[in-house]
Amino acid sequence: MKVYSFQNTVMLVNGVEITGWADGDDVIKIARRSDSASDKIGANGDMMVSISADKSGEFTFKLQQTSSANKYLMSLCALQEGGAKTFVPVNVLFQDTYRNDLATGTVGYIKRPPELDRGAQAGTQEWVVVVERLDLLLGDPALVGVLTAAAGILG
């Protein structure tokens, strides 16, 4: 049996834990901005593959409008809008602590302040952090148990 719970996830922005997540199945989206490889097929049918050096990515996430993380992120945004003298690069770490999935984004920026929508019900704030380098590692808790057991036998 496989199990998942959002309670087993953590996200840090410049070392500060992000809390106050919005509801839904898409509160965190992490993606590379370009393909890792592309190809061209020659006139004779031979394929040539080009590996991209572009490892940039985006962290898109939604918070409740009442989340205190909104104020923290807005302060980072204000610093970057102050120009080169106040700019602070944004680094993001996301981990699913049960599955051991890991995403790290280094040397980034906040794309724009979130839109402010207010109405009868509490809303959400959507943030986008663009990073120069996004590294992804998908884990598997079943494999971790096998590796731990193997290390015990071999150790």
C-alpha positions in Angstrom: 0.0 0.0 0.0 1.2 3.5 -0.8 0.4 6.5 1.4 0.5 10.2 0.9 -0.3 13.2 3.2 0.4 16.9 2.7 1.4 16.9 6.4 4.6 15.2 5.3 5.7 18.1 3.2 7.8 21.1 4.1 8.9 24.2 2.1 11.5 26.7 3.1 12.2 30.0 1.4 15.6 31.4 2.4 15.5 29.1 5.4 12.0 30.2 6.6 9.3 27.6 6.7 6.2 28.5 4.6 2.9 27.8 6.4 -0.8 28.6 5.9 -1.4 26.6 2.7 -4.5 27.1 0.6 -6.8 24.2 -0.1 -6.9 22.1 -3.2 -4.8 19.6 -5.1 -2.5 22.2 -6.7 -1.2 24.3 -3.9 2.4 23.5 -4.9 3.7 23.1 -8.4 7.4 22.7 -9.2 8.6 22.6 -12.8 11.5 23.2 -15.0 11.0 26.0 -17.5 12.4 24.2 -20.5 12.9 20.7 -21.8 16.1 18.8 -20.7 16.8 17.7 -24.2 15.7 18.3 -27.8 16.3 16.6 -31.1 16.6 17.1 -34.8 16.2 14.4 -37.4 18.4 14.6 -40.4 17.4 14.1 -44.0 18.6 10.5 -43.8 16.7 9.8 -40.6 19.6 10.0 -38.1 18.7 11.7 -34.9 20.9 14.3 -33.1 20.1 15.1 -29.5 21.0 18.4 -27.8 21.2 18.4 -24.0 20.1 21.7 -22.6 22.2 23.6 -20.1 19.1 25.4 -18.9 18.2 24.1 -15.5 16.0 27.0 -14.5 12.7 26.3 -12.8 9.6 27.7 -11.1 8.0 27.1 -7.7 4.3 28.1 -7.9 2.4 27.9 -4.6 -0.8 29.1 -3.1 -1.3 30.4 0.5 -4.3 31.4 2.5 -4.7 35.1 2.6 -4.3 34.9 6.4 -0.9 33.1 6.1 1.9 35.0 7.9 4.2 33.7 5.1 2.6 36.3 2.8 4.1 39.2 4.8 7.5 37.5 4.7 7.4 36.9 1.0 6.2 40.4 0.4 9.2 41.8 2.3 11.5 39.8 0.0 9.6 41.2 -3.0 10.0 44.7 -1.7 13.8 44.2 -1.2 14.2 43.0 -4.8 12.1 45.9 -6.1 14.5 48.2 -4.3 17.1 47.4 -6.9 20.7 46.0 -6.8 21.5 47.5 -3.4 18.7 45.6 -1.6 18.2 42.6 -3.8 18.2 39.3 -1.9 18.4 36.1 -4.0 15.6 33.6 -3.2 16.5 30.0 -2.5 13.7 27.4 -2.1 13.7 23.9 -0.6 10.7 21.5 -0.9 10.7 18.0 0.6 8.1 15.3 1.0 9.6 13.8 4.1 7.7 10.4 3.7 8.5 9.7 0.1 11.9 11.5 0.3 11.0 13.6 -2.8 13.2 16.7 -2.9 13.3 19.9 -5.0 15.9 22.6 -4.5 15.9 25.9 -6.3 18.9 28.2 -6.0 19.5 31.9 -6.9 16.1 33.0 -7.7 13.6 35.9 -7.5 9.9 36.5 -6.8 8.2 37.0 -10.2 5.7 39.5 -9.0 3.6 40.4 -5.9 0.4 38.3 -5.8 -3.0 39.6 -6.9 -5.2 40.8 -4.1 -8.8 39.5 -4.3 -11.2 40.1 -1.5 -14.8 39.0 -1.1 -17.3 37.3 1.1 -15.0 34.3 1.6 -11.3 34.2 2.4 -9.1 34.0 -0.7 -5.7 32.8 -1.7 -2.4 34.4 -2.6 -0.4 32.8 -5.4 3.4 33.2 -5.4 5.9 32.3 -8.2 9.6 32.0 -7.5 11.8 31.7 -10.5 15.2 30.0 -9.9 18.3 29.8 -11.9 18.8 26.1 -11.1 16.1 23.6 -10.1 17.2 20.1 -9.0 14.6 17.4 -8.5 15.0 14.1 -6.9 12.1 11.7 -6.6 12.3 9.2 -3.7 10.5 6.1 -2.7 9.9 5.1 1.0 9.8 1.4 0.1 13.3 1.7 -1.5 14.6 3.5 1.6 13.6 0.6 3.7 15.3 -1.9 1.4 18.5 0.2 1.3 18.5 0.5 5.1 18.0 -3.3 5.5 20.8 -4.0 2.9 23.1 -1.6 4.7 22.5 -3.5 8.0 23.3 -6.8 6.4 26.4 -5.5 4.6 27.6 -3.3 7.5 
